[in-house]
Amino acid sequence: MTAIGTLRKLILVMGLAVIMAGCSANTVVPLRYQPSTPPAGQACAQAITLLPFADKRADTITIGTLGEGKNFYAENDVAEWVSWAMFEELKARGCDVKFREKTDGTTPKGYTVSGSFDTVSVNTGTALMAKAKLRLRVKVEKDGQLVVEQIYSGERENFGLTYVDAAQKVLASTLQYILQDAATDVVKATK
């Protein structure tokens, strides 16, 4: 066997070992987000205060099932992930966004975006595939008066190198899929 053939075989064996180790040991999913590219011609010139999204899930500890009695757990706080993802989407559209972490009971002046979510789940399928399901509510107010409130939901599937990788990718793409519409609607509501 040639040196190149031996090297290829070694790389293949090592790759399979990494995949198998990742599948059996890791159940913690890093929550990452990359904002979408806004539609052309859509610009936001408003100042918007973004309030943290509320986690209304019945089970706030796990984010899904891996199978064989194992659960997926989020590496980061899910409410922060959703809130900051909305922040990034609004910022990508040109909005002057301020994130207000703590509410002191006073109503912010101008436009305010807030929301909640009752579904953030990811479950594994076959062949390193994962399926995510998200459902969130977004509310836009101006000077404390409701402008619009809408529910957004979506489901997607994705493959990965490991089940955790697949879960991370599908959660990020599903949230992006939902928030690109939600952010577009927020910009329209603030015109």
C-alpha contacts under 8 A as a table, 3 or more apart, distances in Angstrom:
res1	aa1	res2	aa2	distance
1	M	5	G	6.16
1	M	6	T	6.58
2	T	5	G	5.13
2	T	6	T	6.23
3	A	6	T	5.08
3	A	7	L	6.06
4	I	7	L	4.99
4	I	8	R	6.12
5	G	8	R	5.13
5	G	9	K	6.21
6	T	9	K	5.13
6	T	10	L	6.12
7	L	10	L	5.03
7	L	11	I	6.13
8	R	11	I	5.14
8	R	12	L	6.14
9	K	12	L	5.11
9	K	13	V	6.16
10	L	13	V	5.17
10	L	14	M	6.05
11	I	14	M	5.10
11	I	15	G	5.96
12	L	15	G	5.10
12	L	16	L	6.23
13	V	16	L	5.21
13	V	17	A	6.17
14	M	17	A	5.00
14	M	18	V	6.21
15	G	18	V	5.16
15	G	19	I	6.27
16	L	19	I	5.06
16	L	20	M	6.07
17	A	20	M	5.13
17	A	21	A	6.01
18	V	21	A	5.13
18	V	22	G	6.04
19	I	22	G	5.10
19	I	23	C	6.12
19	I	161	L	6.43
19	I	162	T	5.70
20	M	23	C	5.13
20	M	24	S	6.30
20	M	162	T	7.91
21	A	24	S	5.44
21	A	25	A	6.01
22	G	25	A	5.61
22	G	26	N	5.65
22	G	162	T	5.79
22	G	163	Y	7.53
22	G	164	V	7.56
23	C	26	N	6.49
23	C	162	T	5.61
23	C	163	Y	5.86
23	C	164	V	7.45
26	N	164	V	6.93
27	T	66	L	7.45
27	T	70	K	7.57
27	T	71	N	6.57
27	T	72	F	4.91
27	T	73	Y	6.18
27	T	164	V	6.45
28	V	72	F	5.86
28	V	73	Y	4.80
28	V	74	A	5.64
28	V	75	E	5.65
28	V	164	V	7.03
29	V	72	F	6.66
29	V	73	Y	6.01
29	V	74	A	4.97
29	V	75	E	5.45
29	V	164	V	5.67
29	V	165	D	7.65
29	V	167	A	6.82
29	V	168	Q	5.86
30	P	74	A	6.18
30	P	75	E	4.82
30	P	76	N	6.56
30	P	168	Q	6.17
31	L	74	A	6.70
31	L	75	E	6.53
31	L	76	N	6.12
31	L	78	V	7.67
31	L	81	W	6.66
31	L	168	Q	6.23
31	L	171	L	7.62
31	L	172	A	7.13
32	R	81	W	7.42
32	R	168	Q	7.25
32	R	172	A	6.19
33	Y	81	W	7.73
33	Y	85	A	6.24
33	Y	172	A	5.52
33	Y	176	Q	7.52
34	Q	85	A	7.74
34	Q	172	A	7.52
34	Q	176	Q	7.44
35	P	85	A	7.00
35	P	88	E	5.91
35	P	89	E	5.35
35	P	92	A	7.05
35	P	176	Q	6.57
35	P	180	Q	7.90
36	S	89	E	6.78
36	S	92	A	7.81
36	S	176	Q	6.38
36	S	180	Q	6.20
37	T	92	A	7.37
38	P	42	Q	6.91
38	P	92	A	6.88
38	P	93	R	6.02
38	P	180	Q	7.36
38	P	184	T	7.83
39	P	42	Q	5.85
42	Q	93	R	6.90
42	Q	184	T	7.98
43	A	93	R	5.64
43	A	94	G	5.87
43	A	95	C	7.66
43	A	187	V	7.67
44	C	93	R	5.82
44	C	94	G	5.04
44	C	95	C	4.79
44	C	187	V	5.84
44	C	191	K	7.90
45	A	94	G	6.54
45	A	95	C	5.61
45	A	96	D	7.08
46	Q	95	C	5.59
46	Q	96	D	6.10
46	Q	111	Y	7.87
46	Q	190	T	6.92
46	Q	191	K	7.80
47	A	95	C	6.16
47	A	96	D	4.52
47	A	97	V	5.89
47	A	98	K	7.71
47	A	110	G	7.36
47	A	111	Y	6.86
48	I	95	C	6.85
48	I	96	D	6.05
48	I	97	V	4.86
48	I	98	K	6.30
48	I	110	G	7.05
48	I	111	Y	5.04
48	I	112	T	5.60
48	I	113	V	7.01
49	T	97	V	5.81
49	T	98	K	4.87
49	T	99	F	5.91
49	T	100	R	6.62
49	T	108	P	7.41
49	T	110	G	7.85
49	T	111	Y	6.30
49	T	112	T	4.72
49	T	113	V	6.27
50	L	83	S	7.96
50	L	87	F	7.01
50	L	97	V	6.75
50	L	98	K	6.04
50	L	99	F	4.85
50	L	100	R	6.04
50	L	112	T	5.82
50	L	113	V	4.88
50	L	114	S	6.04
51	L	83	S	7.65
51	L	99	F	6.23
51	L	100	R	5.35
51	L	101	E	6.39
51	L	102	K	7.97
51	L	103	T	7.87
51	L	112	T	7.25
51	L	113	V	6.20
51	L	114	S	4.96
51	L	115	G	7.74
52	P	79	A	7.15
52	P	80	E	7.10
52	P	83	S	5.42
52	P	99	F	7.77
52	P	100	R	7.22
52	P	101	E	6.13
52	P	114	S	6.41
52	P	115	G	7.35
53	F	79	A	5.75
53	F	80	E	7.48
53	F	82	V	6.83
53	F	83	S	5.40
53	F	114	S	5.92
53	F	115	G	4.75
53	F	116	S	4.77
53	F	117	F	7.22
54	A	79	A	6.22
54	A	115	G	6.38
54	A	116	S	4.34
54	A	117	F	6.44
55	D	60	T	7.41
55	D	78	V	7.57
55	D	79	A	5.75
55	D	116	S	5.88
55	D	117	F	5.52
55	D	118	D	6.53
56	K	116	S	6.56
56	K	117	F	5.68
56	K	118	D	4.70
56	K	119	T	7.95
57	R	60	T	5.74
57	R	117	F	6.99
57	R	118	D	4.44
57	R	119	T	6.06
57	R	120	V	7.80
58	A	118	D	7.63
59	D	62	T	6.40
60	T	63	I	7.44
61	I	73	Y	6.79
62	T	71	N	6.39
62	T	72	F	5.77
62	T	73	Y	4.77
62	T	74	A	6.96
63	I	71	N	7.42
63	I	72	F	5.47
63	I	73	Y	5.53
63	I	74	A	6.45
63	I	120	V	6.25
63	I	121	S	4.86
63	I	122	V	6.21
64	G	71	N	5.71
64	G	72	F	5.02
64	G	73	Y	7.34
64	G	121	S	4.89
64	G	122	V	4.67
64	G	123	N	5.33
65	T	69	G	7.58
65	T	70	K	6.06
65	T	71	N	4.25
65	T	72	F	5.47
65	T	122	V	6.74
65	T	123	N	4.98
65	T	124	T	6.76
66	L	69	G	7.36
66	L	70	K	5.27
66	L	71	N	5.26
66	L	72	F	6.09
66	L	123	N	5.98
66	L	124	T	5.44
66	L	163	Y	7.63
67	G	70	K	5.49
67	G	71	N	7.21
67	G	123	N	7.95
67	G	124	T	6.98
72	F	122	V	7.70
74	A	77	D	6.87
74	A	78	V	6.94
76	N	80	E	7.70
76	N	81	W	7.15
77	D	80	E	5.39
77	D	81	W	6.32
78	V	81	W	5.00
78	V	82	V	6.31
79	A	82	V	5.29
79	A	83	S	6.04
80	E	83	S	5.04
80	E	84	W	5.88
81	W	84	W	5.44
81	W	85	A	6.02
82	V	85	A	5.10
82	V	86	M	6.35
82	V	175	L	7.74
83	S	86	M	5.29
83	S	87	F	6.34
84	W	87	F	4.76
84	W	88	E	6.16
85	A	88	E	5.10
85	A	89	E	6.26
85	A	176	Q	7.97
85	A	179	L	7.74
86	M	89	E	5.05
86	M	90	L	6.20
86	M	179	L	6.49
86	M	183	A	7.06
87	F	90	L	5.33
87	F	91	K	6.09
87	F	97	V	6.84
87	F	99	F	7.39
88	E	91	K	5.03
88	E	92	A	6.00
89	E	92	A	5.10
89	E	93	R	6.53
89	E	179	L	7.01
89	E	180	Q	6.75
89	E	183	A	6.09
90	L	93	R	5.19
90	L	94	G	6.69
90	L	95	C	5.54
90	L	97	V	6.95
90	L	183	A	5.83
90	L	187	V	7.82
91	K	94	G	5.12
91	K	95	C	5.11
91	K	96	D	6.70
91	K	97	V	6.30
92	A	95	C	7.44
93	R	187	V	7.99
100	R	103	T	6.99
103	T	106	T	7.22
107	T	143	D	6.84
107	T	144	G	5.90
108	P	111	Y	7.81
108	P	112	T	7.02
108	P	143	D	6.50
108	P	144	G	7.27
109	K	112	T	7.88
109	K	142	K	7.16
109	K	143	D	4.95
109	K	144	G	7.64
110	G	141	E	7.96
110	G	142	K	5.11
110	G	143	D	5.09
111	Y	140	V	6.89
111	Y	141	E	5.60
111	Y	142	K	4.37
111	Y	143	D	6.56
111	Y	190	T	7.16
112	T	140	V	5.68
112	T	141	E	5.12
112	T	142	K	6.17
112	T	143	D	7.79
112	T	144	G	7.97
113	V	138	V	7.06
113	V	139	K	5.65
113	V	140	V	4.67
113	V	141	E	6.54
113	V	186	V	7.91
114	S	138	V	5.95
114	S	139	K	5.29
114	S	140	V	6.68
115	G	136	L	7.17
115	G	137	R	5.20
115	G	138	V	4.41
115	G	139	K	5.59
116	S	136	L	5.69
116	S	137	R	5.28
116	S	138	V	6.87
117	F	120	V	7.47
117	F	134	L	7.83
117	F	135	R	5.82
117	F	136	L	4.02
117	F	137	R	6.03
118	D	134	L	7.93
118	D	135	R	6.14
118	D	136	L	6.40
119	T	133	K	6.80
119	T	134	L	4.99
119	T	135	R	4.97
119	T	136	L	7.11
120	V	132	A	7.42
120	V	133	K	5.91
120	V	134	L	4.62
120	V	135	R	6.81
121	S	132	A	5.57
121	S	133	K	5.31
121	S	134	L	6.56
122	V	130	A	6.52
122	V	131	K	5.46
122	V	132	A	4.21
122	V	133	K	6.41
122	V	167	A	6.23
122	V	170	V	7.94
122	V	171	L	7.06
123	N	130	A	5.53
123	N	131	K	5.39
123	N	132	A	6.54
123	N	167	A	7.55
124	T	128	L	7.28
124	T	129	M	5.84
124	T	130	A	4.24
124	T	131	K	6.26
124	T	163	Y	6.81
124	T	167	A	7.63
125	G	128	L	6.82
125	G	129	M	5.06
125	G	130	A	5.50
125	G	131	K	7.15
126	T	129	M	5.64
127	A	159	F	7.86
128	L	159	F	5.69
128	L	160	G	5.90
128	L	161	L	6.86
128	L	162	T	5.90
128	L	163	Y	5.26
128	L	166	A	6.68
129	M	157	E	6.93
129	M	158	N	5.63
129	M	159	F	4.37
129	M	160	G	6.58
129	M	163	Y	6.69
129	M	166	A	5.99
129	M	167	A	7.93
130	A	157	E	5.65
130	A	158	N	5.61
130	A	159	F	6.39
130	A	163	Y	6.81
130	A	166	A	5.50
130	A	167	A	5.44
130	A	170	V	6.74
131	K	155	E	7.06
131	K	156	R	5.69
131	K	157	E	4.31
131	K	158	N	6.61
131	K	167	A	7.32
131	K	170	V	6.60
132	A	155	E	5.51
132	A	156	R	5.53
132	A	157	E	6.41
132	A	167	A	7.40
132	A	170	V	5.92
132	A	171	L	5.69
132	A	174	T	6.77
133	K	153	S	7.49
133	K	154	G	5.85
133	K	155	E	4.47
133	K	156	R	6.89
133	K	171	L	7.86
133	K	174	T	7.31
134	L	153	S	5.46
134	L	154	G	5.57
134	L	155	E	6.59
134	L	174	T	7.03
134	L	175	L	7.03
135	R	151	I	7.11
135	R	152	Y	5.69
135	R	153	S	4.12
135	R	154	G	6.64
136	L	151	I	5.69
136	L	152	Y	5.39
136	L	153	S	6.33
137	R	149	E	7.08
137	R	150	Q	5.66
137	R	151	I	4.32
137	R	152	Y	6.21
138	V	149	E	5.66
138	V	150	Q	5.51
138	V	151	I	6.38
138	V	152	Y	7.76
138	V	182	A	7.24
139	K	146	L	7.50
139	K	147	V	7.74
139	K	148	V	5.90
139	K	149	E	4.26
139	K	150	Q	6.59
140	V	146	L	6.26
140	V	147	V	5.46
140	V	148	V	5.32
140	V	149	E	6.27
140	V	186	V	6.82
140	V	189	A	7.53
141	E	144	G	5.64
141	E	145	Q	5.19
141	E	146	L	4.39
141	E	147	V	5.00
141	E	148	V	7.04
142	K	145	Q	5.25
142	K	146	L	6.57
142	K	147	V	6.54
146	L	149	E	7.52
147	V	189	A	7.03
148	V	189	A	7.12
152	Y	178	I	6.15
152	Y	182	A	7.19
153	S	178	I	6.38
154	G	174	T	6.39
154	G	177	Y	7.39
154	G	178	I	6.39
155	E	174	T	6.38
156	R	170	V	6.43
156	R	173	S	7.65
156	R	174	T	5.89
157	E	170	V	5.98
158	N	166	A	5.87
158	N	167	A	7.69
158	N	169	K	6.79
158	N	170	V	5.28
159	F	163	Y	8.00
159	F	165	D	7.93
159	F	166	A	4.93
159	F	169	K	7.91
159	F	170	V	7.92
160	G	163	Y	6.42
160	G	164	V	7.71
160	G	165	D	5.05
160	G	166	A	3.95
160	G	167	A	7.75
160	G	169	K	7.42
161	L	165	D	5.96
161	L	166	A	6.85
162	T	165	D	5.04
162	T	166	A	6.17
163	Y	166	A	5.00
163	Y	167	A	6.02
164	V	167	A	4.95
164	V	168	Q	6.09
165	D	168	Q	5.15
165	D	169	K	6.18
166	A	169	K	5.21
166	A	170	V	6.07
167	A	170	V	5.31
167	A	171	L	6.03
168	Q	171	L	5.36
168	Q	172	A	6.22
169	K	172	A	5.30
169	K	173	S	6.15
170	V	173	S	5.13
170	V	174	T	5.93
171	L	174	T	5.20
171	L	175	L	6.14
172	A	175	L	5.28
172	A	176	Q	6.11
173	S	176	Q	5.00
173	S	177	Y	6.00
174	T	177	Y	4.97
174	T	178	I	6.34
175	L	178	I	5.20
175	L	179	L	5.95
176	Q	179	L	5.13
176	Q	180	Q	5.87
177	Y	180	Q	5.75
177	Y	181	D	7.13
178	I	181	D	5.69
178	I	182	A	6.33
179	L	182	A	4.64
179	L	183	A	5.70
180	Q	183	A	5.34
180	Q	184	T	6.17
181	D	184	T	5.10
181	D	185	D	6.18
182	A	185	D	5.10
182	A	186	V	6.20
183	A	186	V	4.95
183	A	187	V	6.23
184	T	187	V	5.23
184	T	188	K	6.34
185	D	188	K	5.05
185	D	189	A	6.11
186	V	189	A	5.03
186	V	190	T	6.29
187	V	190	T	5.28
187	V	191	K	6.63
188	K	191	K	5.54
